Amino acid sequence: MRGNSVLLRKAYQVSNYGEVVMSDQVIPQSSFGQRLGLDYERWTLDCVVKIGYAVALDFSDRPELYQQVADDTADKLADLQARADSVHV
């Protein structure tokens, strides 16, 4: 990339309250190696989000298996599924 161009990427972060938050991150102009590193970081962490979403779906589909889950964890799983459904994971 040349000039004053920047890269934008979606980033998943966990807030201090345990919520998964998706935000845009602006990445200033960087070298190819830095961009490659950021792409690799994102690629390797994509599976974590997908696994969390799969657990949230299973939680909704088979609640009888999750009777021992704490209420706050259940709320977070339901919230994760709702957020992910809204952005079409």
C-alpha positions as CSV (number, residue, x, y, z in Angstrom):
1,M,0.0,0.0,0.0
2,R,1.3,3.4,-0.8
3,G,0.6,6.9,0.4
4,N,-1.6,7.6,3.5
5,S,-3.6,4.4,3.2
6,V,-4.6,2.4,6.2
7,L,-5.9,-1.1,6.8
8,L,-9.1,-1.8,8.7
9,R,-9.8,-5.1,10.3
10,K,-12.5,-6.5,12.6
11,A,-11.2,-7.4,16.0
12,Y,-12.9,-9.5,18.7
13,Q,-12.0,-8.5,22.2
14,V,-13.1,-9.5,25.6
15,S,-14.2,-6.6,27.8
16,N,-13.4,-6.4,31.6
17,Y,-16.9,-7.8,32.1
18,G,-16.3,-10.9,30.0
19,E,-18.3,-9.7,27.0
20,V,-17.1,-10.4,23.5
21,V,-17.0,-7.1,21.6
22,M,-16.3,-6.7,17.9
23,S,-14.8,-3.5,16.8
24,D,-12.9,-2.0,13.8
25,Q,-9.2,-1.5,14.3
26,V,-7.3,1.0,12.2
27,I,-3.9,-0.3,11.3
28,P,-1.5,2.4,10.2
29,Q,0.6,1.9,7.0
30,S,3.0,-0.9,7.7
31,S,5.4,-3.2,6.0
32,F,4.4,-6.4,4.3
33,G,5.8,-8.4,7.2
34,Q,3.7,-6.5,9.7
35,R,0.5,-6.9,7.6
36,L,1.3,-10.6,7.2
37,G,1.8,-11.0,10.9
38,L,-1.6,-9.3,11.6
39,D,-3.3,-11.6,9.1
40,Y,-1.7,-14.6,10.6
41,E,-2.8,-13.5,14.1
42,R,-6.4,-13.0,12.9
43,W,-6.4,-16.4,11.1
44,T,-5.1,-18.3,14.0
45,L,-7.7,-16.8,16.4
46,D,-10.7,-17.2,14.1
47,C,-11.2,-20.7,15.4
48,V,-11.7,-19.5,18.9
49,V,-14.7,-17.4,17.9
50,K,-16.1,-20.2,15.8
51,I,-15.7,-22.7,18.7
52,G,-17.4,-20.3,21.1
53,Y,-20.3,-19.9,18.6
54,A,-20.6,-23.6,18.3
55,V,-20.8,-24.0,22.0
56,A,-23.5,-21.3,22.2
57,L,-25.5,-23.0,19.5
58,D,-25.2,-26.3,21.3
59,F,-26.3,-24.6,24.5
60,S,-29.5,-23.4,22.8
61,D,-30.1,-26.7,21.0
62,R,-29.5,-29.1,24.0
63,P,-30.0,-27.1,27.2
64,E,-30.5,-30.3,29.2
65,L,-26.7,-30.9,28.9
66,Y,-25.9,-27.6,30.5
67,Q,-27.9,-27.6,33.7
68,Q,-24.8,-27.2,35.8
69,V,-23.7,-24.0,34.0
70,A,-23.9,-20.8,36.1
71,D,-26.5,-18.2,35.2
72,D,-23.9,-15.6,34.2
73,T,-22.2,-18.1,31.9
74,A,-25.6,-19.0,30.4
75,D,-26.3,-15.3,29.8
76,K,-22.9,-14.9,28.1
77,L,-23.5,-17.9,25.8
78,A,-26.9,-16.6,24.8
79,D,-25.5,-13.1,24.2
80,L,-22.7,-14.6,22.1
81,Q,-25.1,-16.5,19.9
82,A,-27.3,-13.4,19.5
83,R,-24.4,-11.2,18.5
84,A,-22.9,-13.7,16.2
85,D,-26.2,-14.3,14.5
86,S,-26.5,-10.6,13.9
87,V,-23.2,-10.4,12.0
88,H,-23.7,-13.8,10.3
89,V,-20.7,-15.8,11.6
